[in-house]
Amino acid sequence: FEAARQTYAKFLQDKGLSTANVLFHQVGQFVTGPALERLVIAGNYLAIMGEDVSRGGGYFAMPIPLSQKQADVLRFRTVDLDGNGTQEIMVVVKQPGTQGLDRDLLFVLRYGDKGGFEALLAHEVAKRQPGCELTNVYTLVPRKPRGFELEMKVGLNTGWTKDSFHPSGGDRVEGLLVPWEGAQQKVFLFSESGVTEKV
């Protein structure tokens, strides 16, 4: 217990953070192995610590993708998507752009058995500029016998038209579903080998 406390304190100190910066803290099964891990979101960092992460009380931490500061981290939760007993991390990040344009992105992350977090999915869930906003809505749907599907649907659109909206995404980021063309819904299936789109 003392070693875990010291590792937690060292992470905060190393990153120039305090307990006031801690947004999320959970003890659970995030890594394949007998031990439980501690997952922490503090500032714009995602950290994991435990004996199956680093023998002797170390930790692994990285900035949450595309985040620059704590205020960019909007929402987060953990869930066993593939049903294998370990938790994945879902986090929504705001990415400011230029000329008043910004977007929100959902990342689904997993701590890999080889060490380090990997992004299983990155998907735009909102884009805004003055007078315009388009959202996608995501829902977790239980699978049998265990795990969840991630259902993504077109949400609300204010102000944008097919001609005025410019798709983004790219760089392994799934772009927004749009109401005027293409699929209005996608379903993503998670497994130990990654993520696939349900057809």
C-alpha positions in Angstrom: 0.0 0.0 0.0 2.8 2.4 0.8 4.6 1.6 -2.4 1.4 2.4 -4.4 1.0 5.6 -2.5 4.5 6.6 -3.4 4.1 5.7 -7.0 0.9 7.9 -7.2 2.7 10.8 -5.6 5.7 10.4 -7.9 3.5 10.5 -11.0 1.9 13.8 -9.8 5.2 15.3 -8.9 6.9 14.2 -12.2 4.1 15.9 -14.2 3.9 19.0 -12.1 0.4 18.1 -10.9 -1.4 18.0 -7.6 -4.4 16.1 -6.3 -6.5 19.1 -7.4 -5.7 18.1 -11.0 -7.1 14.6 -10.6 -10.2 14.1 -12.7 -10.6 10.4 -12.4 -9.2 7.6 -10.2 -10.1 3.9 -10.4 -8.6 0.6 -9.2 -9.5 -2.3 -11.5 -8.3 -4.8 -14.1 -6.7 -2.9 -17.0 -3.9 -5.3 -17.7 -3.8 -9.1 -18.3 -2.4 -10.6 -15.1 -3.3 -11.3 -11.5 -2.8 -7.9 -10.0 -5.2 -4.9 -10.0 -4.1 -1.6 -11.5 -4.7 2.0 -10.6 -5.8 4.2 -13.4 -5.6 8.0 -13.0 -6.6 10.9 -15.3 -4.9 14.1 -14.0 -4.4 17.3 -15.9 -4.3 16.0 -19.5 -2.4 12.9 -18.6 -3.6 9.3 -18.5 -1.5 7.1 -16.1 -1.6 3.5 -15.0 0.3 1.9 -12.2 0.6 -1.5 -10.7 2.7 -4.6 -10.4 1.6 -5.9 -13.9 2.6 -2.5 -15.4 6.0 -2.2 -13.8 7.6 -4.5 -11.3 8.7 -2.6 -8.2 6.1 0.2 -8.3 6.6 2.2 -11.5 4.0 3.8 -13.7 3.3 4.5 -17.3 1.8 7.9 -18.3 1.1 9.8 -21.5 -0.8 12.8 -22.6 -4.3 12.0 -23.7 -4.3 12.1 -27.5 -4.8 15.6 -29.1 -5.2 17.2 -25.7 -3.1 20.3 -24.7 -4.5 21.1 -21.2 -6.8 19.8 -18.5 -9.8 21.7 -19.8 -9.6 19.8 -23.1 -10.6 16.6 -21.3 -14.4 16.6 -21.4 -15.7 13.1 -20.4 -14.3 9.7 -19.5 -15.3 6.3 -18.3 -14.0 2.7 -18.2 -15.8 -0.3 -19.6 -15.0 -3.9 -20.6 -15.9 -3.6 -24.3 -14.6 -6.9 -25.6 -15.7 -8.9 -22.6 -12.3 -10.3 -21.7 -12.3 -9.1 -18.1 -10.0 -6.1 -18.6 -11.3 -2.5 -18.9 -10.9 -0.1 -21.8 -10.8 3.6 -21.4 -13.2 6.0 -23.2 -12.3 9.6 -23.2 -13.7 12.6 -25.1 -11.3 15.5 -25.9 -12.0 18.9 -27.2 -9.5 20.1 -30.0 -9.6 23.8 -30.6 -9.0 24.9 -34.2 -8.7 28.2 -36.0 -11.3 30.9 -36.8 -13.6 29.7 -34.0 -13.7 26.1 -35.3 -13.3 23.2 -32.8 -14.2 19.6 -32.6 -14.7 16.8 -30.0 -13.1 13.4 -30.4 -13.9 10.1 -28.7 -10.9 7.9 -28.1 -11.1 4.3 -27.0 -7.8 3.3 -25.4 -6.4 0.0 -24.1 -3.2 -0.7 -22.2 -1.5 -3.3 -24.4 0.3 -6.4 -23.1 3.5 -5.0 -24.6 3.2 -1.9 -22.6 1.7 1.5 -23.4 -1.7 2.7 -24.3 -3.0 2.0 -27.8 -5.9 3.8 -29.5 -8.5 1.2 -30.7 -10.8 3.9 -32.1 -10.7 7.6 -32.6 -14.0 9.2 -33.9 -15.2 12.7 -34.2 -18.3 13.3 -32.1 -18.9 17.1 -32.6 -17.7 20.0 -34.7 -18.6 23.6 -34.1 -18.0 27.0 -35.5 -20.0 30.2 -34.9 -23.6 29.5 -35.8 -23.0 25.9 -36.7 -22.8 22.6 -34.8 -23.0 18.9 -35.8 -22.9 16.1 -33.3 -22.8 12.3 -33.3 -24.3 10.4 -30.5 -22.7 7.2 -29.2 -24.3 4.4 -27.1 -23.0 1.3 -25.5 -25.2 -1.7 -26.4 -24.7 -4.9 -24.3 -23.5 -8.0 -26.3 -24.1 -11.6 -25.4 -22.5 -13.3 -23.5 -20.5 -10.2 -22.4 -19.0 -7.0 -23.6 -20.5 -4.1 -25.5 -21.0 -2.8 -29.0 -20.4 0.9 -29.6 -23.2 2.4 -31.6 -22.6 5.8 -33.3 -25.4 7.8 -34.9 -25.9 11.2 -36.5 -27.1 13.6 -33.7 -28.1 17.2 -34.0 -27.2 19.6 -36.9 -27.5 23.3 -36.6 -26.5 25.6 -39.5 -24.5 23.3 -41.7 -25.5 22.1 -45.1 -23.9 19.6 -47.5 -22.2 22.5 -49.3 -21.0 24.4 -46.3 -19.7 21.5 -44.3 -16.1 20.3 -44.9 -15.3 16.8 -43.7 -12.3 16.3 -41.5 -11.1 13.2 -39.7 -8.1 11.5 -41.4 -4.9 10.4 -39.6 -6.7 7.3 -38.3 -9.6 9.5 -37.0 -13.1 8.5 -38.2 -14.9 11.6 -39.4 -18.4 12.7 -38.3 -21.4 10.9 -39.7 -23.5 13.5 -41.6 -27.2 13.7 -42.1 -27.2 14.4 -45.9 -25.3 11.4 -47.2 -23.6 8.1 -46.4 -24.3 5.9 -43.3 -26.4 7.5 -40.6 -25.2 4.9 -38.1 -22.2 2.7 -37.5 -21.6 -0.1 -35.0 -18.1 -1.0 -33.8 -17.2 -4.4 -32.3 -14.2 -4.8 -30.0 -12.1 -7.9 -29.5 -8.7 -8.7 -28.1 -7.2 -8.1 -31.6 -8.8 -4.6 -32.0 -11.9 -3.1 -33.5 -14.0 -3.8 -36.5 -17.1 -2.2 -38.0 -20.3 -4.4 -37.9 -21.8 -4.9 -41.3 
